[in-house]
Amino acid sequence: SAGYTSKFALEEQGGVELLQFCIRHIVGAYNQNTALNKMGGSSWERLLLTVGPTAQITSLFLKVCANDNALPKLAKLGADKALHALSRYGDNKESRQHATVLLSKLAVLSLNRPGQMTKKDDS
């Protein structure tokens, strides 16, 4: 991930688009068909899953999500979908656990946002 940080990813020109690409790529790469494609997919699908850019994209995305200030901004881009896909279908135990922790953190942050109405406020 060439030294990219969450500051670069969100504030520099093209950073938001890069993260939108990462989210789309992760959601497409890690889904219920991932395991099937690894075992019985075409040779091209297996190659992309094992030696393609997915590991680097996932690494960059998780590094950016690890920043507490970046996580709420990423939520607006749909990071929860990518984190959910990674937590269920990630390549290894570490990335699944990391994504699960970040998904939980995102849920807590979304509940604690000031000015946001919760179910308790409705009554």
C-alpha positions as CSV (number, residue, x, y, z in Angstrom):
1,S,0.0,0.0,0.0
2,A,3.0,2.3,-0.6
3,G,2.7,4.3,2.6
4,Y,-0.8,5.6,2.0
5,T,-2.5,6.9,5.1
6,S,-6.1,7.7,5.8
7,K,-5.3,11.4,5.5
8,F,-4.1,10.8,2.0
9,A,-7.0,8.6,1.1
10,L,-9.7,11.0,2.2
11,E,-8.3,14.4,1.7
12,E,-6.3,14.2,-1.5
13,Q,-7.6,14.6,-5.0
14,G,-9.0,11.2,-6.1
15,G,-8.9,9.8,-2.6
16,V,-12.7,9.3,-2.3
17,E,-12.9,7.7,-5.7
18,L,-10.0,5.4,-4.7
19,L,-11.9,4.3,-1.6
20,Q,-15.1,3.9,-3.6
21,F,-13.2,1.6,-5.9
22,C,-11.8,-0.4,-3.0
23,I,-15.3,-0.8,-1.5
24,R,-16.8,-2.0,-4.9
25,H,-13.8,-4.3,-5.4
26,I,-14.0,-5.9,-2.0
27,V,-17.8,-6.4,-2.2
28,G,-17.4,-8.0,-5.6
29,A,-14.4,-10.2,-4.6
30,Y,-15.6,-11.4,-1.2
31,N,-19.1,-12.8,-1.4
32,Q,-20.8,-16.2,-1.1
33,N,-19.3,-17.3,-4.4
34,T,-15.7,-16.6,-3.3
35,A,-15.1,-20.0,-1.8
36,L,-16.8,-21.7,-4.8
37,N,-14.6,-19.8,-7.2
38,K,-11.5,-20.6,-5.4
39,M,-12.3,-24.3,-5.6
40,G,-14.1,-24.8,-8.8
41,G,-14.1,-21.5,-10.7
42,S,-12.3,-20.9,-14.0
43,S,-8.6,-20.7,-13.9
44,W,-8.8,-16.9,-14.5
45,E,-11.1,-16.5,-11.4
46,R,-8.8,-18.6,-9.3
47,L,-5.8,-16.6,-10.5
48,L,-7.4,-13.2,-9.7
49,L,-8.4,-14.4,-6.3
50,T,-5.0,-15.7,-5.4
51,V,-2.4,-13.4,-7.1
52,G,-4.5,-10.4,-8.2
53,P,-4.7,-7.0,-6.6
54,T,-7.4,-8.0,-4.1
55,A,-4.9,-8.6,-1.2
56,Q,-3.3,-5.1,-1.7
57,I,-6.7,-3.4,-2.0
58,T,-7.9,-5.1,1.1
59,S,-4.8,-4.1,3.0
60,L,-5.1,-0.5,2.0
61,F,-8.9,-0.4,2.8
62,L,-8.3,-1.9,6.3
63,K,-5.5,0.5,7.1
64,V,-7.7,3.5,6.2
65,C,-10.6,2.1,8.2
66,A,-8.4,1.6,11.2
67,N,-8.4,5.4,11.6
68,D,-11.2,6.4,14.0
69,N,-11.6,9.8,12.3
70,A,-11.8,8.2,8.8
71,L,-14.4,5.6,9.7
72,P,-17.5,7.8,9.9
73,K,-16.5,9.4,6.5
74,L,-16.0,5.9,5.0
75,A,-19.5,4.9,6.3
76,K,-21.0,7.5,4.0
77,L,-19.3,5.7,1.1
78,G,-20.6,2.3,2.1
79,A,-17.7,0.9,3.9
80,D,-20.0,-1.2,6.1
81,K,-20.8,-3.4,3.0
82,A,-17.1,-4.0,2.4
83,L,-16.4,-4.7,6.0
84,H,-19.3,-7.1,6.2
85,A,-18.1,-9.0,3.2
86,L,-14.5,-9.2,4.6
87,S,-15.8,-10.3,8.0
88,R,-17.6,-13.2,6.4
89,Y,-15.6,-14.2,3.4
90,G,-12.1,-12.7,4.0
91,D,-9.1,-14.8,2.9
92,N,-7.6,-15.3,6.3
93,K,-8.5,-15.3,10.0
94,E,-6.7,-12.0,10.7
95,S,-8.5,-10.0,8.0
96,R,-11.9,-11.5,9.0
97,Q,-11.2,-10.5,12.7
98,H,-10.0,-7.1,11.8
99,A,-13.0,-6.4,9.6
100,T,-15.3,-7.6,12.3
101,V,-13.8,-5.3,14.9
102,L,-14.0,-2.4,12.5
103,L,-17.6,-3.2,11.7
104,S,-18.5,-3.3,15.4
105,K,-16.6,0.0,15.9
106,L,-18.5,1.5,12.9
107,A,-21.8,0.5,14.5
108,V,-20.9,2.0,17.8
109,L,-19.8,5.3,16.2
110,S,-23.0,5.5,14.2
111,L,-25.0,5.1,17.4
112,N,-23.0,7.8,19.1
113,R,-23.2,10.5,16.4
114,P,-24.6,13.7,17.9
115,G,-27.9,14.9,16.5
116,Q,-28.8,11.5,15.1
117,M,-32.2,10.2,16.2
118,T,-32.2,6.7,17.7
119,K,-35.1,4.4,18.6
120,K,-35.0,5.6,22.2
121,D,-35.7,9.2,21.0
122,D,-38.8,8.1,19.1
123,S,-40.9,7.4,22.2
